[in-house]
Amino acid sequence: MPGWGSWYWPSWLVVLLGSFLGPEIFALVTDWRDTLSNWVWTVLKISGHESMAAWNATDYLVFGCWLVLVTWLTGHFFYGIWR
């Protein structure tokens, strides 16, 4: 008999996806200033038009977390590496 992971992880993914997409789509429909991207640009002051040499610690931290998460999860889930 499968353990708790057989129901927990699919449930967690649905809740995570819903908790992100629900507010994000609502913000896109009602007021784009409430989107995650606008929050990153205004609160964290991350700009897509500045060179990496001008980045501050927050820029590097957010970019590094995103890069590690996306790279690791893609390799781990879809290519079976880092098992």
PyMOL commands that set and color helices and strands:
alter all, ss='L'
color gray80, all
select helices_A, chain A and resi 5-30+32-34+36-42+52-54+57-78
alter helices_A, ss='H'
color red, helices_A
deselect
rebuild
show_as cartoon
